[in-house]
Structure formats: structure tokens, C-alpha cells
Amino acid sequence: MAPHAAEAMEGDARRERLRLLALSSPAFLLVFVVLLIPVGWLFFLSFIDKDGFTLSHYARLWQNDAYFEIFRVTFLSSFLVTVLTVVLGYPLAYLLSQLPRRAAIIGLTVVLLPFWTSLLVRTYAWLVLLQRKGLVNSTLMSLGLIDEPLNLVYNMSGVVIGMVHIMLPFMVLPLYATMRSIDPGLMRAAISLGAPRRKAFFTIFAPLSLPGVIAGSLLVFIYCLGFYITPQVLGGGRINLVSMKILENATIYSDWGAASALGVVLLVVTLLLFKAIQMIVPVDRLMGRS
């Protein structure tokens, strides 16, 4: 290739990169304004009090056992919700992935139907259903399955039930996308070679769907760490999560330093969790790419 031709191609590539940078600069600016600046300000406030620089906000988290309990309850509820959404979402996503495309679209529409209703409305609907004289307890008692109403609200059970209902679509969607991309010929080939359908499923289909399970679990778990409305309503103030403590420190006690420290710790733990998952399963596999 002639030198002037190579220089021309290099110039064209440079101009193309500059055009792409110019086109993407508004998005970078938006991310900087709405994400990086608030997070930086949050980080700054966590080290400041009326006397200047301090580590007292973080020391309080370490020394006060109440904060350990808040983090324990937060991570426990997030873990329970994640496990239950996998248990409920995996067979549902598998069923949708095996349907014809038109039927699968109808099924996905039904899965996404709760998004058409406000989160607050859905939460209060569960409060009505799960209360002692609600539909669930009334039905169970009329069927003779229980003798007295179950305590399904204002405790961990009600919080988990409400959060599972809200988070289930976030598990089904990545699972469905992963399962839909699996070549159905692999299962047919295994069965034609003599493998039982169950063995073919667990040795071929299940491992190939694992990236979808991990991506959905990571999405659900991280989302649950910051839940506020559902635990506040269905927990009745008896279930205290990190998000509630942040709001309490900021609004009731006007202690922005303590609230910021809680937010920073939760953010760091979330990033460490994501990094640990990334070390096990690379990001390209989580995104469905081989």
C-alpha cells in the first residue's frame, strides 16, 4: 500500500473517532452530571462534619452493633428474594423459551404486566391480600388448611413476598434471553444419541443457561439492596433496611454524614460483589456473548 494511501486511511479513522466522540459526548456529560457528581458529593459528605474532616461516621458503623443488624437484614432479605426469584423464574423462563415466538411474546407481555401499575399500588395491594382478614388468610381458613390467620405482613415474610413479586420480571427477562439463544439442536442431538431428556437438560441446557441465572441474580440482588417502599409498607417499621436508615439519618436527624457513610458502604459492597461475580463469569458471558 502506498504511503499516502495509508496516511489517508489513518486520517479517515481519526476523523471517524472524533465524530463518534462528538456524538457520544452528550451521553457522557449526562452520566457525569446525574451520576458521578452526586456520588462524589456523597463520598465527600461521608468524611465531613461540623469540625471538618472526620472518620467518625465510618467508626460509628463499625462500633454500633445496630448497624451490623441492619446490614444483616438487608443482605438476608436480598438473598432470600434472589433465591425465590430463581426458583420461580427459571421454570417460567424455560416454558416461555420453548413456546413459539408469538406465544412467547404474549407470555412476556403477561410477565411485564405488573410494570403498568405503580410500585406503591402493587405494594398496598399485597398489604390488603396478606393481612389477617385478607384474601389469602380467608381462603386458607375456608379450605380448612389453617385454624387461625397467618402473620404474613409487618414481618420478613410479607417483605419477601412483596419484593419477589416486584423483582420476578427482572429475573425472567435475562433468563429468557439466554435460553432463547441456546441452540435447540443440542438437546435434540443429545436425546437422539440416547441420553434421557432429564440428563440432557441438566448436562447441556442448564449449564448453557447459567450466565442468565447469574445475570438475573446479580440484577435482582443489587436492586433489592436499595429497596425502600415495599419493605417500609409490608414491614410496618419492624424490618429496618439500609435504605430506611439512610432516610432516617438524613430527614429525621439531619445527619448527612452518617447517611452518606451508609450509602458509600453499600455502594462499595455492591461494587465488590459485582467484581467477584465478574471474576467467576466474565461480563461478555453475562451479556450472552460467547
C-alpha positions in Angstrom: 0.0 0.0 0.0 1.3 3.4 -0.9 2.4 5.7 2.0 -0.1 8.4 1.0 -3.0 5.9 0.9 -2.1 4.6 4.4 -2.0 8.2 5.7 -5.4 8.9 4.1 -6.9 5.8 5.8 -5.4 6.8 9.1 -6.8 10.3 8.7 -10.3 8.9 7.9 -10.1 6.7 11.0 -9.1 9.6 13.2 -12.0 11.7 11.9 -14.4 8.8 12.4 -13.2 8.5 16.1 -13.7 12.3 16.6 -17.2 12.1 15.1 -18.1 9.2 17.4 -16.7 11.1 20.4 -18.7 14.2 19.5 -21.9 12.1 19.1 -21.4 10.3 22.4 -20.3 13.4 24.4 -23.9 14.4 25.4 -24.4 10.9 26.9 -21.0 11.2 28.8 -22.0 14.6 30.0 -25.4 13.3 31.3 -23.7 10.5 33.1 -21.2 12.9 34.7 -24.0 15.3 35.9 -26.6 12.8 37.1 -24.3 10.0 38.4 -20.6 10.9 39.0 -21.2 14.3 40.7 -23.9 13.1 43.2 -21.7 10.0 44.0 -18.7 12.2 44.5 -20.7 14.6 46.7 -22.0 11.7 48.7 -18.4 10.4 49.2 -17.3 13.9 50.3 -20.0 14.3 52.8 -19.2 11.0 54.5 -15.9 12.4 55.6 -17.1 15.8 56.8 -18.8 17.1 59.9 -19.1 20.5 61.5 -15.4 20.3 62.7 -14.0 19.4 59.3 -12.5 16.1 58.1 -13.5 13.0 60.2 -13.8 9.3 60.1 -16.4 9.2 62.9 -19.2 8.3 60.6 -17.5 5.1 59.5 -16.3 4.4 63.0 -19.9 4.5 64.2 -20.8 1.9 61.6 -18.1 -0.4 62.9 -18.7 0.2 66.6 -22.5 0.1 66.7 -24.0 -3.4 66.6 -27.3 -2.0 65.4 -25.7 -1.2 62.0 -24.4 -4.7 61.7 -28.0 -5.9 62.2 -29.3 -3.5 59.6 -26.8 -4.8 57.0 -27.5 -8.4 58.0 -31.3 -8.0 57.5 -30.7 -6.1 54.2 -28.5 -8.8 52.8 -30.6 -11.6 54.1 -33.8 -10.3 52.6 -32.0 -9.6 49.3 -30.6 -13.2 49.3 -34.0 -14.7 50.0 -35.7 -12.7 47.3 -32.9 -13.7 44.8 -33.2 -17.4 45.6 -37.0 -17.4 45.3 -37.0 -15.4 42.0 -34.6 -18.0 40.6 -36.8 -20.9 41.8 -39.9 -19.3 40.4 -38.4 -17.6 37.3 -36.3 -20.4 35.9 -39.2 -22.7 35.0 -41.3 -19.8 33.8 -38.5 -18.6 31.5 -37.9 -22.1 30.3 -41.5 -22.5 29.4 -41.6 -19.2 27.5 -38.4 -20.1 25.7 -39.9 -23.3 24.4 -43.1 -21.7 23.1 -43.5 -20.4 19.5 -42.4 -16.8 19.2 -45.9 -15.3 19.0 -47.0 -17.2 22.1 -43.8 -16.3 23.9 -44.4 -12.6 23.2 -47.8 -12.9 24.7 -46.3 -14.7 27.8 -43.7 -12.0 28.2 -46.4 -9.3 28.0 -48.2 -11.0 30.9 -44.9 -11.1 32.8 -44.4 -7.4 32.2 -48.0 -6.5 33.0 -47.2 -5.5 36.7 -45.0 -2.7 35.3 -48.1 -1.0 34.1 -49.1 -0.4 37.7 -47.4 1.8 40.2 -45.0 0.2 42.7 -46.8 1.8 45.6 -50.2 0.5 44.3 -48.8 -3.1 44.0 -47.3 -2.9 47.5 -50.5 -1.8 49.1 -52.4 -4.5 47.1 -50.2 -7.1 48.8 -50.9 -5.4 52.1 -54.6 -6.0 51.5 -54.1 -9.6 50.4 -51.8 -10.6 53.2 -53.4 -9.0 56.2 -55.0 -11.2 58.9 -58.5 -10.8 57.3 -57.2 -10.6 53.8 -57.9 -12.8 50.8 -55.0 -15.2 51.4 -55.9 -16.0 55.1 -59.6 -16.1 54.4 -59.1 -18.6 51.5 -56.8 -20.8 53.6 -59.2 -20.8 56.5 -62.2 -21.6 54.3 -60.3 -24.5 52.8 -59.5 -25.8 56.3 -55.8 -25.6 55.7 -55.2 -23.3 58.8 -57.2 -22.8 62.0 -56.1 -19.2 62.6 -54.8 -16.4 60.4 -51.1 -16.4 59.5 -48.9 -13.5 60.2 -47.9 -12.5 56.7 -47.4 -8.8 57.0 -45.3 -6.5 59.2 -42.6 -9.1 59.2 -39.9 -10.6 56.9 -42.4 -12.9 55.2 -44.5 -10.0 53.9 -41.5 -8.1 52.8 -40.0 -11.0 50.9 -43.4 -11.9 49.2 -43.9 -8.3 48.0 -40.3 -8.0 46.8 -40.4 -11.3 45.0 -43.5 -10.3 43.1 -41.8 -7.0 42.0 -38.5 -8.5 41.1 -39.6 -11.6 39.3 -39.7 -9.9 35.8 -36.1 -8.8 36.3 -35.1 -12.5 36.7 -37.3 -13.8 33.9 -36.1 -11.4 31.2 -32.4 -12.2 31.2 -33.1 -15.9 31.7 -35.5 -15.9 28.7 -32.9 -14.0 26.5 -30.2 -16.6 27.5 -32.4 -19.6 27.0 -33.8 -18.4 23.7 -30.2 -18.1 22.4 -29.4 -21.8 23.1 -29.5 -23.9 20.0 -32.4 -26.4 20.4 -30.5 -28.8 18.2 -28.1 -29.5 21.0 -30.8 -31.0 23.1 -32.2 -33.0 20.2 -28.8 -34.3 19.4 -28.2 -35.5 22.9 -31.6 -37.2 23.0 -31.1 -38.8 19.6 -27.8 -40.2 21.0 -29.6 -42.0 23.8 -29.4 -39.5 26.7 -32.6 -39.3 28.8 -34.4 -35.9 28.4 -33.7 -35.1 32.1 -30.0 -35.9 31.8 -29.7 -33.9 28.6 -31.4 -30.9 30.3 -29.0 -30.9 33.3 -25.8 -31.6 31.3 -26.4 -29.4 28.3 -29.3 -26.8 28.7 -28.8 -25.9 32.4 -25.0 -25.1 32.1 -25.6 -23.0 29.0 -28.4 -21.1 30.8 -26.1 -20.4 33.8 -25.0 -16.9 32.6 -28.7 -15.9 32.5 -29.1 -17.2 36.1 -26.1 -15.2 37.3 -27.0 -12.0 35.4 -30.6 -12.2 36.7 -29.5 -13.0 40.3 -27.0 -10.1 40.2 -29.6 -7.7 39.0 -32.2 -8.8 41.5 -29.8 -8.9 44.4 -28.3 -5.4 43.8 -31.7 -3.9 43.2 -33.0 -5.4 46.4 -30.2 -3.8 48.4 -31.7 -0.4 47.8 -35.4 -1.3 48.2 -37.4 1.1 50.3 -41.2 1.4 49.6 -42.1 -2.3 49.8 -40.1 -3.1 53.0 -41.5 0.1 54.6 -45.1 -0.7 53.9 -45.1 -4.5 54.3 -42.6 -4.5 57.1 -44.6 -2.0 59.1 -41.4 -0.4 60.6 -40.3 -3.7 62.1 -38.0 -4.6 59.2 -35.2 -2.0 59.1 -33.1 -2.0 56.0 -30.1 0.2 55.0 -32.3 2.4 52.7 -34.6 3.2 55.7 -31.7 4.0 58.0 -30.2 6.4 55.3 -33.6 8.2 55.1 -33.9 8.3 58.8 -30.4 9.8 59.3 -31.0 12.4 56.5 -34.5 13.5 57.3 -35.1 12.9 61.0 -31.7 13.6 62.4 -30.3 15.8 59.6 -27.1 13.8 59.8 -26.0 13.8 56.2 -22.6 12.5 57.1 -23.9 9.3 58.7 -26.4 8.9 55.8 -23.6 9.4 53.2 -21.3 6.9 55.0 -24.1 4.2 54.9 -24.6 4.9 51.2 -20.9 4.7 50.4 -20.5 1.4 52.3 -23.5 0.0 50.4 -22.1 1.2 47.1 -18.6 -0.3 47.8 -20.1 -3.6 48.9 -22.2 -3.7 45.7 -19.2 -3.0 43.5 -17.1 -5.7 45.3 -20.0 -8.1 44.8 -20.1 -7.3 41.1 -16.4 -7.7 40.8 -16.4 -11.0 42.5 -19.1 -12.3 40.1 -17.2 -10.9 37.2 -14.1 -12.9 38.2 -16.3 -16.1 38.1 -18.3 -15.3 35.0 -16.8 -12.6 32.6 -19.0 -9.7 31.6 -19.3 -11.0 28.0 -20.9 -14.2 29.2 -23.3 -12.3 31.4 -24.3 -10.3 28.4 -25.0 -13.5 26.5 -21.9 -13.4 24.2 -19.6 -16.4 23.9 
